[in-house]
Amino acid sequence: MQNPPNDTAALLAALRVEMRQLMRQGGDWEAFALKVFRFQCAHNAIYGAYVRLRGVDPEAVASTSEAPYLPVPFFQSHWVSVFDEGTSVDRIFESSGTTGQRRSRHPVDDLGWYDEVAMAGFEQCVGPFAGRKIAALLPGYRPESSLIHMVRTFMHRCGQQDQSEWFFMDDWPALEQQLSATVEEGHAVLVIGVTHALLKWAAEVKLDQPYPQVQLLETGGMKGHGPERIREEVHAALRPLIAASEIGSEYGMTELLSQAWSSDHGRFTAPPWMRVRLASMNDPGAWAPKGKQGRICVMDLANLASCAFIETSDIGRMHADGTFEVLGRFDHAEVRGCNLLTVEG
């Protein structure tokens, strides 16, 4: 594979330095986002062409609300990167998809950057890693999965050197033994799992009493493992497993490097470098009226080397406090690896 162009790599490195400073000290995220927008218009061939086809002059854009958001299916059909296809990258994350479905591809030039942003977002929205361990009800064998990589990164941050010992799918006795031993050692445990695995655990395991010091966090995902269920039903089924009443959720996808997190009730909070806006359901060039549901558009500034402005296939609702809900998908939108538990309302 070829090496990235020196000028693009140098500009990218400078943007990462600036973003790290904003993450530590705060500052003008909007001004930084406009700088990222113009950088990607100039260096990301696919996004730059899309912006021009939308009739937008990058230099005339004065607010990120004026920036076009790239529809997420472009990650299935094109190489979305500031570097040409064939350039050496650390990893290409791929969506899980279904048999015969074209998968999204997200080239990641620097896995260390992904790890840094994911851990910073988790600590800001969920809490510190210190004093906790991570267990996973996930298929831990997919190295191309951004979710699996993220969870392994979190485990490593928690001092769990042999991460294979912390992945479970159907081995409930082994999971329960690990949870009991870890709690006895004085650690809190966060169990991160796809929805269908967590529900199966709740249905098949009968506990004398719920686990203390154990939290649950679902990442969505039924995918042929039963009918879709509203979030309230899922959380009600899971609550007997733990002493705490809150069930957390994660919203992320292959095409993003950042995640939003919910402590309960499916209302997500995002770190400051990940901004969610709602586009109109009917007018592709307008934003949804305040208080109305709309198409979720994500500005993920961690996506410096790919595309920071992404229109998802999801429908959402914003709240006055800045949190958002995911209500479902557009009709005919493909099933992909992000949290899409249906909610009422």
C-alpha positions in Angstrom: 0.0 0.0 0.0 1.1 3.6 -0.7 1.9 6.1 2.0 -0.4 9.1 2.5 0.5 12.5 0.8 2.7 14.5 3.0 0.6 17.7 2.8 -2.6 15.9 3.7 -1.0 14.0 6.5 0.6 17.2 7.9 -2.7 19.0 7.9 -4.5 16.1 9.5 -1.8 15.9 12.3 -2.3 19.6 13.0 -6.0 19.2 13.3 -5.6 16.4 15.7 -3.3 18.5 17.9 -5.9 21.3 17.9 -8.8 18.9 18.7 -6.8 17.4 21.6 -6.4 20.9 23.0 -10.2 21.5 22.7 -10.9 18.2 24.4 -8.7 19.1 27.3 -9.5 22.8 27.7 -12.7 23.5 25.8 -13.1 26.3 23.3 -14.8 27.2 20.0 -15.9 23.9 18.6 -17.9 25.6 15.8 -14.9 27.4 14.5 -12.9 24.2 14.6 -15.7 22.3 12.8 -15.7 24.8 9.9 -12.0 24.3 9.6 -12.6 20.5 9.4 -15.3 21.0 6.9 -13.1 23.0 4.5 -10.2 20.5 5.0 -12.5 17.6 4.0 -14.0 19.5 1.1 -10.5 19.9 -0.3 -9.0 16.5 0.5 -11.9 14.0 0.6 -12.7 13.5 -3.0 -16.2 11.9 -2.4 -17.3 14.5 0.1 -15.9 17.4 -1.9 -17.8 16.2 -5.0 -21.0 15.8 -3.0 -20.7 19.3 -1.6 -20.2 20.8 -5.1 -23.1 18.8 -6.5 -25.3 20.3 -3.7 -24.2 23.7 -5.1 -22.4 24.7 -1.9 -19.2 26.9 -1.9 -17.2 25.7 1.0 -15.6 29.1 1.6 -19.1 30.7 1.8 -20.3 28.4 4.5 -20.5 30.4 7.7 -22.1 27.8 10.0 -22.1 24.1 10.2 -25.8 24.2 9.8 -25.1 25.2 6.2 -22.7 22.2 5.6 -24.1 19.3 3.6 -24.2 16.0 5.4 -23.1 13.0 3.4 -25.7 10.2 3.3 -24.4 7.1 5.1 -24.8 4.7 2.1 -21.8 6.4 0.5 -19.7 4.3 2.9 -21.0 1.2 1.2 -20.4 2.3 -2.4 -17.3 4.5 -2.1 -14.0 4.9 -0.3 -14.7 7.8 2.0 -11.4 9.2 3.2 -9.0 12.2 2.8 -6.5 9.6 1.5 -6.8 7.8 -1.8 -7.9 4.1 -1.8 -4.9 1.9 -1.5 -3.3 4.2 1.1 -2.0 2.3 4.1 -4.4 2.5 7.1 -4.4 0.8 10.5 -7.9 -0.8 10.1 -10.9 -0.8 7.9 -14.0 -1.2 10.1 -16.9 -2.9 8.4 -20.6 -3.0 9.4 -22.0 -6.4 10.4 -24.7 -6.4 7.7 -26.6 -9.5 6.7 -25.9 -12.3 4.1 -25.6 -10.8 0.6 -25.7 -7.2 1.9 -23.1 -4.7 0.9 -21.2 -3.6 4.0 -20.1 -0.2 5.0 -16.4 0.4 5.1 -14.7 3.0 7.3 -11.0 3.3 6.8 -9.2 4.3 10.0 -5.7 5.6 9.5 -4.8 5.7 13.2 -6.4 3.2 15.7 -4.7 5.1 18.5 -6.8 8.1 17.7 -10.0 6.0 17.7 -9.1 4.6 21.1 -8.2 8.0 22.5 -11.5 9.5 21.4 -13.7 6.5 22.4 -12.2 6.5 26.0 -12.5 10.2 26.4 -16.2 10.2 25.3 -17.0 7.3 27.6 -15.4 8.9 30.6 -17.1 12.2 29.9 -20.6 10.7 29.4 -20.6 7.5 31.5 -17.9 7.8 34.1 -14.3 6.9 34.9 -12.8 3.5 34.1 -11.0 3.3 37.5 -12.5 0.7 39.8 -14.5 -1.1 37.1 -14.2 -4.1 34.8 -15.9 -4.7 31.5 -17.7 -7.9 30.5 -19.2 -8.4 27.0 -22.2 -10.4 25.6 -20.8 -9.9 22.1 -19.3 -12.0 19.4 -15.7 -11.2 20.1 -14.2 -12.7 16.9 -14.9 -9.9 14.5 -11.7 -7.7 14.2 -13.3 -5.5 11.6 -16.1 -4.5 14.1 -15.7 -1.1 15.6 -17.9 -2.1 18.5 -15.7 -5.1 19.3 -12.6 -3.1 19.0 -14.0 -0.4 21.3 -15.0 -2.9 24.0 -11.6 -4.5 23.8 -10.0 -1.1 24.2 -12.1 -0.4 27.3 -11.1 -3.8 28.8 -7.5 -3.0 28.3 -7.9 0.4 29.9 -9.5 -1.4 32.9 -6.4 -3.7 33.2 -8.0 -6.8 31.7 -5.0 -8.2 29.8 -6.6 -11.4 28.5 -9.8 -10.0 27.0 -11.0 -13.3 25.6 -11.8 -14.3 29.2 -14.4 -11.5 29.3 -16.4 -12.2 26.2 -19.5 -14.4 26.6 -22.5 -15.2 24.4 -24.2 -18.3 25.7 -22.0 -19.6 28.5 -24.1 -18.3 31.4 -22.3 -20.3 34.1 -18.9 -18.8 33.1 -20.4 -15.3 32.9 -21.9 -15.7 36.4 -18.7 -17.1 37.8 -16.8 -14.1 36.4 -19.3 -11.6 37.7 -19.4 -13.1 41.2 -15.6 -13.3 41.5 -15.1 -9.7 40.2 -17.7 -8.2 42.5 -16.3 -10.1 45.4 -12.9 -8.5 44.6 -14.6 -5.1 45.0 -14.9 -4.1 41.4 -17.9 -2.7 39.7 -18.7 -4.5 36.4 -20.3 -3.1 33.3 -21.8 -5.7 31.1 -22.0 -4.5 27.5 -24.1 -6.6 25.2 -26.2 -6.8 22.1 -29.9 -6.7 22.9 -30.8 -10.3 21.9 -28.0 -11.7 24.0 -28.9 -9.7 27.1 -32.6 -10.8 26.7 -31.6 -14.4 26.3 -29.5 -14.2 29.5 -32.4 -12.6 31.4 -34.8 -15.3 30.1 -32.6 -18.4 30.8 -31.0 -17.4 34.1 -32.9 -17.4 37.4 -31.1 -15.5 40.2 -31.9 -15.7 43.9 -31.1 -12.0 44.1 -29.9 -9.4 41.5 -26.2 -8.7 41.1 -24.9 -5.8 43.2 -22.3 -3.5 41.6 -23.2 -4.7 38.1 -24.5 -2.3 35.4 -26.0 -3.3 32.1 -25.5 -1.4 28.8 -27.2 -2.5 25.6 -26.0 -1.7 22.2 -29.2 -2.6 20.3 -29.4 -5.4 17.8 -32.0 -8.1 17.3 -31.1 -9.1 13.7 -33.2 -12.2 13.2 -33.2 -13.1 16.9 -36.9 -12.3 17.4 -39.3 -9.4 16.9 -38.2 -5.8 17.6 -39.3 -4.7 21.0 -39.7 -1.2 22.4 -36.9 0.0 24.7 -39.2 0.0 27.8 -40.0 -3.7 27.3 -36.3 -4.6 26.9 -35.2 -2.7 30.0 -38.1 -4.1 32.1 -36.9 -7.6 31.1 -33.3 -6.9 32.1 -33.9 -5.1 35.4 -34.3 -8.3 37.5 -30.6 -9.0 36.7 -29.1 -6.1 38.6 -29.7 -4.2 41.8 -29.5 -0.8 40.0 -32.7 0.3 38.2 -30.9 2.1 35.3 -30.1 0.3 32.1 -27.6 2.1 29.8 -27.5 2.3 26.0 -24.9 3.1 23.4 -25.4 4.8 20.1 -22.7 4.4 17.5 -22.1 3.0 14.1 -19.3 1.8 11.8 -19.2 5.2 10.0 -18.6 7.1 13.3 -15.6 7.2 15.5 -17.5 8.7 18.5 -20.4 7.3 20.5 -23.3 8.8 22.4 -24.4 7.2 25.7 -27.6 6.9 27.7 -27.8 6.1 31.4 -31.5 5.2 31.2 -34.7 5.8 29.3 -32.9 5.9 25.9 -32.0 9.6 26.0 -28.5 9.9 24.7 -25.8 12.4 25.6 -22.9 13.0 23.2 -19.4 14.4 23.9 -18.9 18.0 22.6 -17.1 16.9 19.5 -20.2 14.9 18.4 -23.2 17.1 17.6 -26.6 15.7 16.5 -29.0 17.7 14.4 -32.4 16.6 12.9 -33.1 17.1 9.2 -36.6 17.5 7.9 -38.5 14.3 7.2 -39.9 15.8 3.9 -37.5 18.5 2.7 -33.9 17.2 2.1 -32.5 20.7 2.3 -34.1 21.8 5.6 -33.7 21.1 9.3 -36.7 19.7 11.3 -38.8 22.2 13.2 -38.0 22.4 16.9 -39.8 19.7 18.8 -40.4 17.6 15.8 -38.9 14.3 14.9 -36.4 14.2 12.0 -33.6 12.4 10.2 -30.5 12.1 12.5 -27.5 14.0 11.2 -24.2 13.6 13.1 -21.3 15.9 13.1 -18.5 13.7 14.4 -15.3 15.7 14.5 -13.3 12.7 15.4 -13.8 11.6 11.8 -11.0 13.9 10.7 -9.6 11.5 8.1 -12.9 10.4 6.7 -16.1 12.5 6.8 -17.2 14.5 9.9 -20.7 15.3 8.5 -22.9 12.3 8.1 -26.7 11.9 7.5 -27.7 8.6 9.0 -30.7 6.4 8.1 -32.2 6.9 11.6 -35.1 8.9 12.8 -34.7 10.8 16.1 -36.2 13.4 18.5 -34.3 16.1 20.3 -35.0 17.3 23.8 -34.6 20.8 25.3 -31.6 19.7 27.4 -29.7 18.6 24.3 -30.2 14.9 24.7 -31.8 12.9 21.8 -33.7 9.7 21.2 -33.5 7.2 18.4 -37.0 6.4 17.2 -36.3 3.9 14.4 -35.3 3.8 10.7 -36.6 5.1 7.5 -38.6 2.5 5.6 -36.4 0.2 3.6 -33.3 1.4 5.5 -30.8 -1.4 5.9 -30.1 -3.0 9.3 -26.6 -2.0 10.4 -24.6 -2.1 13.7 -26.0 0.7 15.7 -28.5 1.0 18.5 -32.0 1.1 17.1 -34.3 -0.2 19.8 -37.7 1.2 18.9 -39.3 3.6 21.5 -42.8 4.6 22.0 -44.1 8.1 21.3 
